Amino acid sequence: MGQIDTTFGALYIGTSFALVLFGITILQTYFYYRNYSKDSLKLRLLVWSVCMLDAVHSAFICHVNYYYLVSGFGNSERLKSGVWSLFMGAGITVILSFIIKAFYTYQIYQLCGPRWRWWICTPVILSVLAHGASGLQTITDCFIRETFEAVINAELSTEILSVTNLVSDTVIAAALCGLLGLRKSKVRESQIDRIINGIIVFCVERFILSQIVSVVQLVTEIVLPNGFYDAAIDMVYGKVVANSFLATLNSRKVLRAGGTHDNGSTTDDSTDIPLSTPPATTIISRMFRTTTAESSIDDAGGYGLRTRDLESTIQTDKS
């Protein structure tokens, strides 16, 4: 019974937490389509894809629990081998994480000026590709080995996956915060300063949350290799990544406002920001491409800042 507690008991608990987070994913997706219906088609399709992948992942982990705890109840032989849905669920987590990391990589590319673009983007791209490749190798290895005993003996591949995940998250967070900090040093308006501070804090919080889960997963892989704690945490990790991504998109109106009245209501002072300076609202529009209209590039200070993006943002806020 103790072995069941540390294996399928852990999977059951992980599934329970993951399904709660899936409910939050659905709620955040609803808020996104209600509040940001004018976003570009590509971004709306990306949100839909993330939600659908999360839904498929939820179906897989539910099948895992039914396969082992219901239809396989009392069948000790079934408990020795991994079911396809367990490995496919882990594969969906890798795909989901890779897509979202690729999205943030593209945002870094958009924020970089031509002069330093590839110096900054190259390590980010390499770390994301390394994470995707290690994830593909790990899932393939699990399907080949089949039995849990063989999978546990191949713990090196799962540890490499966790390490590449941590490294890619760290590199992306450092690049985003560094670029935003550089933008901040180029302007003096207090409103812009508050907005950029808010964006930086939000980026740090988003990556710290996912990294905490990744570190816990890596520690359990090393300290408790014979249990299924790492698999249970992996079920939760995919939901954390999806919700962090959706929370980033849903926070844009708050970040764009960047200030409050004394009564606590949010205000938008973006119309007071002169177009001659690199505005933080432009950074938000540039990162997420909030409109489908094409914008011409006005290079401000060598960073390729699009001032017309700010004009479209102001018009959207007024409406």
Secondary structure, DSSP 8 states (H G I E B T S, - for coil): -HHHHHTHHHHHHHHHHHHHHHHHHHHHHHHHHHH-TTS-HHHHHHHHHHHHHHHHHHHHHHHHHHIIIIITTT-TTGGGB--HHHHHHHHHHHHHHHHHHHHHHHHHHHHS-TTTHHHHHHHHHHHHHHHHHHHHHHHHHHHHH-BHHHHHHTHHHHHHHHHHHHHHHHHHHHHHHHHHHHHHHT---HHHHHHHHHHHHHHHHHHHHHHHHHHHHHHHHHH-TTSSHHHHHHHHHHHHHHHHHHHHHHTHHHHHHEEE-TTS-EEE-GGGS-TTS--HHHHHHHHH--SSS------STTS---HHHHHHHHHHHH-
